[in-house]
Amino acid sequence: MQAVPINHFLILAAILFGLGVVGVVSRRNAIIIFMSIELMLNAVNLTFISFSNYLNDIEGQIFVFMVMVVAAAEVAVGLAIIVAIFRLRETVHVDDIKLLKW
């Protein structure tokens, strides 16, 4: 059985990262933006795993574990902030939320 070349994984990771960037730039819903950020983090994880497998080194998998821990913390804190803002302003659209402006 022939192994899949690393460039296939890297192209897929680049496509996923690009879709995440498009989601962050084009959408105004805070939940969609968080989902796009998670998509970008998963693209980076795919890159780490690809190089870890290609180089026969475990350090990439350790980085993936750390990125997953940070992403889980980001989701927990981010969703808590979104819920708090929704209760205060009754919207999750980024353009309508002006809490951090003077």
N, CA and C atoms as an extended XYZ file, in Angstrom:
306
Properties=species:S:1:pos:R:3:atomname:S:1:resname:S:1:resid:I:1 pbc="F F F"
N         0.844       -1.187        0.000 N   MET     1
C         0.000        0.000        0.000 CA  MET     1
C         0.884        1.243        0.000 C   MET     1
N         0.547        2.179       -0.868 N   GLN     2
C         1.358        3.371       -1.020 CA  GLN     2
C         0.904        4.440       -0.021 C   GLN     2
N         1.876        5.093        0.612 N   ALA     3
C         1.574        6.150        1.577 CA  ALA     3
C         1.180        7.433        0.851 C   ALA     3
N         0.374        8.219        1.505 N   VAL     4
C        -0.052        9.505        0.939 CA  VAL     4
C         1.085       10.505        1.140 C   VAL     4
N         1.493       11.226        0.098 N   PRO     5
C         2.592       12.198        0.248 CA  PRO     5
C         2.203       13.338        1.182 C   PRO     5
N         3.209       13.944        1.777 N   ILE     6
C         2.974       15.004        2.764 CA  ILE     6
C         2.349       16.235        2.101 C   ILE     6
N         2.641       16.485        0.822 N   ASN     7
C         2.099       17.699        0.205 CA  ASN     7
C         0.576       17.669        0.101 C   ASN     7
N        -0.027       16.487        0.046 N   HIS     8
C        -1.494       16.409        0.042 CA  HIS     8
C        -2.058       16.943        1.365 C   HIS     8
N        -1.432       16.559        2.462 N   PHE     9
C        -1.879       17.047        3.768 CA  PHE     9
C        -1.646       18.541        3.922 C   PHE     9
N        -0.520       19.017        3.410 N   LEU    10
C        -0.224       20.443        3.519 CA  LEU    10
C        -1.161       21.281        2.661 C   LEU    10
N        -1.530       20.780        1.503 N   ILE    11
C        -2.496       21.495        0.656 CA  ILE    11
C        -3.863       21.536        1.336 C   ILE    11
N        -4.266       20.414        1.924 N   LEU    12
C        -5.535       20.389        2.659 CA  LEU    12
C        -5.505       21.355        3.839 C   LEU    12
N        -4.386       21.394        4.562 N   ALA    13
C        -4.260       22.320        5.694 CA  ALA    13
C        -4.318       23.766        5.212 C   ALA    13
N        -3.696       24.062        4.079 N   ALA    14
C        -3.737       25.427        3.543 CA  ALA    14
C        -5.153       25.813        3.136 C   ALA    14
N        -5.885       24.871        2.540 N   ILE    15
C        -7.273       25.150        2.160 CA  ILE    15
C        -8.129       25.395        3.391 C   ILE    15
N        -7.965       24.557        4.416 N   LEU    16
C        -8.728       24.745        5.654 CA  LEU    16
C        -8.396       26.076        6.312 C   LEU    16
N        -7.101       26.422        6.335 N   PHE    17
C        -6.705       27.690        6.941 CA  PHE    17
C        -7.286       28.858        6.149 C   PHE    17
N        -7.257       28.759        4.829 N   GLY    18
C        -7.835       29.816        3.998 CA  GLY    18
C        -9.326       29.978        4.217 C   GLY    18
N       -10.041       28.859        4.352 N   LEU    19
C       -11.477       28.940        4.651 CA  LEU    19
C       -11.722       29.592        6.007 C   LEU    19
N       -10.856       29.299        6.967 N   GLY    20
C       -10.982       29.935        8.276 CA  GLY    20
C       -10.753       31.430        8.211 C   GLY    20
N        -9.761       31.845        7.440 N   VAL    21
C        -9.485       33.279        7.286 CA  VAL    21
C       -10.658       33.976        6.613 C   VAL    21
N       -11.206       33.344        5.572 N   VAL    22
C       -12.365       33.922        4.887 CA  VAL    22
C       -13.539       34.039        5.858 C   VAL    22
N       -13.735       33.035        6.710 N   GLY    23
C       -14.819       33.082        7.686 CA  GLY    23
C       -14.645       34.189        8.706 C   GLY    23
N       -13.412       34.419        9.150 N   VAL    24
C       -13.162       35.485       10.127 CA  VAL    24
C       -13.341       36.854        9.493 C   VAL    24
N       -12.862       37.015        8.264 N   VAL    25
C       -12.902       38.328        7.619 CA  VAL    25
C       -14.308       38.684        7.136 C   VAL    25
N       -15.045       37.708        6.628 N   SER    26
C       -16.311       38.031        5.972 CA  SER    26
C       -17.530       37.971        6.872 C   SER    26
N       -17.489       37.236        7.944 N   ARG    27
C       -18.674       37.085        8.788 CA  ARG    27
C       -18.673       38.093        9.932 C   ARG    27
N       -19.850       38.433       10.387 N   ARG    28
C       -19.999       39.376       11.491 CA  ARG    28
C       -20.604       38.720       12.729 C   ARG    28
N       -20.920       37.445       12.663 N   ASN    29
C       -21.479       36.729       13.806 CA  ASN    29
C       -20.327       36.204       14.649 C   ASN    29
N       -20.348       36.488       15.953 N   ALA    30
C       -19.232       36.120       16.817 CA  ALA    30
C       -19.056       34.609       16.901 C   ALA    30
N       -20.121       33.852       16.868 N   ILE    31
C       -20.022       32.398       16.949 CA  ILE    31
C       -19.389       31.841       15.678 C   ILE    31
N       -19.746       32.377       14.526 N   ILE    32
C       -19.136       31.950       13.262 CA  ILE    32
C       -17.648       32.303       13.252 C   ILE    32
N       -17.298       33.449       13.799 N   ILE    33
C       -15.892       33.842       13.872 CA  ILE    33
C       -15.116       32.865       14.740 C   ILE    33
N       -15.678       32.468       15.884 N   PHE    34
C       -15.004       31.482       16.740 CA  PHE    34
C       -14.870       30.142       16.033 C   PHE    34
N       -15.880       29.740       15.292 N   MET    35
C       -15.780       28.482       14.547 CA  MET    35
C       -14.692       28.579       13.476 C   MET    35
N       -14.551       29.719       12.854 N   SER    36
C       -13.514       29.900       11.846 CA  SER    36
C       -12.119       29.880       12.472 C   SER    36
N       -11.994       30.448       13.649 N   ILE    37
C       -10.714       30.394       14.361 CA  ILE    37
C       -10.370       28.954       14.718 C   ILE    37
N       -11.356       28.187       15.135 N   GLU    38
C       -11.121       26.768       15.426 CA  GLU    38
C       -10.716       26.012       14.168 C   GLU    38
N       -11.295       26.366       13.021 N   LEU    39
C       -10.920       25.735       11.761 CA  LEU    39
C        -9.459       26.042       11.431 C   LEU    39
N        -9.029       27.269       11.677 N   MET    40
C        -7.635       27.618       11.441 CA  MET    40
C        -6.704       26.867       12.384 C   MET    40
N        -7.093       26.725       13.638 N   LEU    41
C        -6.272       25.972       14.582 CA  LEU    41
C        -6.184       24.503       14.191 C   LEU    41
N        -7.263       23.937       13.678 N   ASN    42
C        -7.222       22.547       13.218 CA  ASN    42
C        -6.343       22.395       11.980 C   ASN    42
N        -6.293       23.401       11.132 N   ALA    43
C        -5.396       23.360        9.976 CA  ALA    43
C        -3.938       23.356       10.434 C   ALA    43
N        -3.635       24.151       11.430 N   VAL    44
C        -2.285       24.159       11.987 CA  VAL    44
C        -1.971       22.809       12.630 C   VAL    44
N        -2.948       22.230       13.318 N   ASN    45
C        -2.740       20.904       13.913 CA  ASN    45
C        -2.455       19.860       12.841 C   ASN    45
N        -3.163       19.932       11.728 N   LEU    46
C        -2.916       18.993       10.633 CA  LEU    46
C        -1.500       19.154       10.089 C   LEU    46
N        -1.019       20.376       10.006 N   THR    47
C         0.345       20.620        9.559 CA  THR    47
C         1.354       20.043       10.541 C   THR    47
N         1.131       20.276       11.832 N   PHE    48
C         2.032       19.717       12.850 CA  PHE    48
C         2.079       18.194       12.772 C   PHE    48
N         0.929       17.569       12.656 N   ILE    49
C         0.871       16.107       12.596 CA  ILE    49
C         1.535       15.593       11.320 C   ILE    49
N         1.334       16.299       10.210 N   SER    50
C         1.940       15.876        8.948 CA  SER    50
C         3.462       15.885        9.042 C   SER    50
N         4.014       16.976        9.554 N   PHE    51
C         5.467       17.047        9.680 CA  PHE    51
C         5.988       16.089       10.744 C   PHE    51
N         5.216       15.883       11.799 N   SER    52
C         5.624       14.920       12.815 CA  SER    52
C         5.713       13.522       12.242 C   SER    52
N         4.754       13.155       11.415 N   ASN    53
C         4.775       11.846       10.779 CA  ASN    53
C         5.900       11.757        9.743 C   ASN    53
N         6.100       12.820        8.987 N   TYR    54
C         7.126       12.823        7.935 CA  TYR    54
C         8.530       12.723        8.528 C   TYR    54
N         8.765       13.401        9.639 N   LEU    55
C        10.092       13.424       10.260 CA  LEU    55
C        10.282       12.334       11.312 C   LEU    55
N         9.246       11.521       11.539 N   ASN    56
C         9.288       10.478       12.570 CA  ASN    56
C         9.701       11.040       13.930 C   ASN    56
N         9.058       12.127       14.292 N   ASP    57
C         9.351       12.818       15.544 CA  ASP    57
C         8.045       13.065       16.277 C   ASP    57
N         8.082       12.996       17.581 N   ILE    58
C         6.850       13.119       18.370 CA  ILE    58
C         6.578       14.569       18.797 C   ILE    58
N         7.505       15.467       18.557 N   GLU    59
C         7.329       16.851       19.013 CA  GLU    59
C         6.119       17.524       18.373 C   GLU    59
N         5.826       17.214       17.140 N   GLY    60
C         4.646       17.787       16.485 CA  GLY    60
C         3.361       17.374       17.171 C   GLY    60
N         3.304       16.138       17.624 N   GLN    61
C         2.119       15.664       18.325 CA  GLN    61
C         1.982       16.330       19.692 C   GLN    61
N         3.108       16.649       20.319 N   ILE    62
C         3.069       17.375       21.594 CA  ILE    62
C         2.539       18.787       21.372 C   ILE    62
N         2.981       19.432       20.287 N   PHE    63
C         2.462       20.760       19.954 CA  PHE    63
C         0.963       20.724       19.678 C   PHE    63
N         0.516       19.679       19.006 N   VAL    64
C        -0.918       19.537       18.724 CA  VAL    64
C        -1.696       19.430       20.027 C   VAL    64
N        -1.188       18.669       20.962 N   PHE    65
C        -1.859       18.551       22.261 CA  PHE    65
C        -1.943       19.912       22.950 C   PHE    65
N        -0.860       20.686       22.896 N   MET    66
C        -0.871       22.003       23.527 CA  MET    66
C        -1.842       22.952       22.812 C   MET    66
N        -1.892       22.899       21.487 N   VAL    67
C        -2.832       23.743       20.734 CA  VAL    67
C        -4.265       23.366       21.078 C   VAL    67
N        -4.536       22.081       21.232 N   MET    68
C        -5.893       21.644       21.585 CA  MET    68
C        -6.289       22.131       22.976 C   MET    68
N        -5.341       22.127       23.907 N   VAL    69
C        -5.625       22.621       25.261 CA  VAL    69
C        -5.932       24.117       25.222 C   VAL    69
N        -5.121       24.872       24.493 N   VAL    70
C        -5.350       26.318       24.381 CA  VAL    70
C        -6.667       26.601       23.661 C   VAL    70
N        -6.985       25.820       22.627 N   ALA    71
C        -8.230       26.017       21.892 CA  ALA    71
C        -9.442       25.721       22.773 C   ALA    71
N        -9.343       24.697       23.613 N   ALA    72
C       -10.454       24.389       24.514 CA  ALA    72
C       -10.664       25.507       25.525 C   ALA    72
N        -9.573       26.049       26.032 N   ALA    73
C        -9.693       27.173       26.964 CA  ALA    73
C       -10.254       28.403       26.262 C   ALA    73
N        -9.827       28.625       25.030 N   GLU    74
C       -10.322       29.767       24.261 CA  GLU    74
C       -11.819       29.650       24.009 C   GLU    74
N       -12.273       28.455       23.691 N   VAL    75
C       -13.700       28.256       23.442 CA  VAL    75
C       -14.501       28.473       24.720 C   VAL    75
N       -14.011       27.955       25.829 N   ALA    76
C       -14.740       28.116       27.087 CA  ALA    76
C       -14.858       29.589       27.475 C   ALA    76
N       -13.758       30.307       27.416 N   VAL    77
C       -13.780       31.727       27.787 CA  VAL    77
C       -14.540       32.543       26.744 C   VAL    77
N       -14.294       32.258       25.469 N   GLY    78
C       -14.968       33.011       24.407 CA  GLY    78
C       -16.468       32.843       24.425 C   GLY    78
N       -16.937       31.626       24.601 N   LEU    79
C       -18.389       31.415       24.656 CA  LEU    79
C       -19.004       32.041       25.898 C   LEU    79
N       -18.275       32.034       27.000 N   ALA    80
C       -18.786       32.709       28.200 CA  ALA    80
C       -18.919       34.210       27.962 C   ALA    80
N       -17.944       34.788       27.282 N   ILE    81
C       -18.023       36.214       26.960 CA  ILE    81
C       -19.166       36.485       25.996 C   ILE    81
N       -19.338       35.632       24.998 N   ILE    82
C       -20.430       35.818       24.034 CA  ILE    82
C       -21.784       35.713       24.732 C   ILE    82
N       -21.943       34.762       25.634 N   VAL    83
C       -23.211       34.628       26.361 CA  VAL    83
C       -23.457       35.857       27.234 C   VAL    83
N       -22.416       36.361       27.890 N   ALA    84
C       -22.579       37.558       28.726 CA  ALA    84
C       -22.958       38.773       27.888 C   ALA    84
N       -22.322       38.927       26.726 N   ILE    85
C       -22.656       40.055       25.854 CA  ILE    85
C       -24.058       39.896       25.283 C   ILE    85
N       -24.444       38.655       24.951 N   PHE    86
C       -25.785       38.430       24.426 CA  PHE    86
C       -26.842       38.780       25.475 C   PHE    86
N       -26.582       38.446       26.719 N   ARG    87
C       -27.543       38.796       27.773 CA  ARG    87
C       -27.645       40.296       27.972 C   ARG    87
N       -26.548       41.005       27.744 N   LEU    88
C       -26.543       42.450       27.938 CA  LEU    88
C       -27.107       43.195       26.723 C   LEU    88
N       -26.686       42.797       25.527 N   ARG    89
C       -27.054       43.525       24.306 CA  ARG    89
C       -28.070       42.813       23.424 C   ARG    89
N       -28.341       41.537       23.685 N   GLU    90
C       -29.265       40.707       22.915 CA  GLU    90
C       -28.879       40.592       21.443 C   GLU    90
N       -27.577       40.551       21.164 N   THR    91
C       -27.080       40.326       19.811 CA  THR    91
C       -25.692       39.700       19.905 C   THR    91
N       -25.333       38.941       18.855 N   VAL    92
C       -23.981       38.383       18.781 CA  VAL    92
C       -23.269       38.874       17.520 C   VAL    92
N       -23.834       39.877       16.856 N   HIS    93
C       -23.196       40.452       15.671 CA  HIS    93
C       -22.114       41.420       16.115 C   HIS    93
N       -20.939       41.251       15.548 N   VAL    94
C       -19.782       42.021       15.980 CA  VAL    94
C       -19.964       43.510       15.689 C   VAL    94
N       -20.628       43.854       14.611 N   ASP    95
C       -20.831       45.269       14.280 CA  ASP    95
C       -21.745       45.966       15.280 C   ASP    95
N       -22.672       45.235       15.882 N   ASP    96
C       -23.620       45.834       16.822 CA  ASP    96
C       -23.063       45.949       18.237 C   ASP    96
N       -21.974       45.261       18.515 N   ILE    97
C       -21.395       45.261       19.850 CA  ILE    97
C       -20.309       46.327       19.897 C   ILE    97
N       -20.531       47.336       20.703 N   LYS    98
C       -19.568       48.421       20.834 CA  LYS    98
C       -19.219       48.627       22.300 C   LYS    98
N       -19.076       47.525       23.046 N   LEU    99
C       -18.803       47.626       24.464 CA  LEU    99
C       -17.394       48.103       24.763 C   LEU    99
N       -16.431       47.810       23.895 N   LEU   100
C       -15.050       48.138       24.175 CA  LEU   100
C       -14.649       49.519       23.654 C   LEU   100
N       -15.569       50.232       23.011 N   LYS   101
C       -15.252       51.578       22.534 CA  LYS   101
C       -15.457       52.573       23.668 C   LYS   101
N       -14.746       53.691       23.569 N   TRP   102
C       -14.858       54.729       24.591 CA  TRP   102
C       -16.119       55.456       24.453 C   TRP   102
